[in-house]
Amino acid sequence: MKKTLVVILGLILFSSQSLKAEEGQFRFGVELGWTPVEIEAEKTAQAIANASGSTVLTEYDKGAFVGRAFGEYGISSNLGVEVGYFQTSGAGATYKIGADSASESYDIHGIDIAAVFKSPEGFFGKVGMHSSTIDGAANVTIGSTSYAATASKTGAGALIGGGIESGNTRYSITHYADIGGIDTSATFFAVGYLF
């Protein structure tokens, strides 16, 4: 496994076909990736168990898929401006006490804008802002009766990221702080393709 990673990294680093948005040029791209998710399901299960006096079984997601479409405008050969839209798949948890159950699920979507700094070797870093929304849904089933609720939270925060471009392929990591304007964050690991 380590040898494969070293070979792949070597091919990327020594590729001479690094394409980027040069001064006055516009490109767009798509990224697909994954983000770890911490919805504190075990803490919630313990709170339900303490309140009900019963054992609570829980199943929960530890991550979500993420997709992002973006456009980049080249200000100079080593500086660009990038604007994107991102969306995650749902991540959720289910809690069960006998025949009764409760579930919660969340997804994130938003827009971002960042200054992108590039090196001739294909490395890049970016810093910027995002406006994002967390959509949540909950469902409680007691006996044969179900109760549902939804909520969302929108807000802005900072982002910082980096990665490497080789040809039309991009490998990146981006950290979004204050998702939905609350004290939570998300880190997207992604592979992208630029057109």
Disulfide bonds with the S-S distance in Angstrom:
none
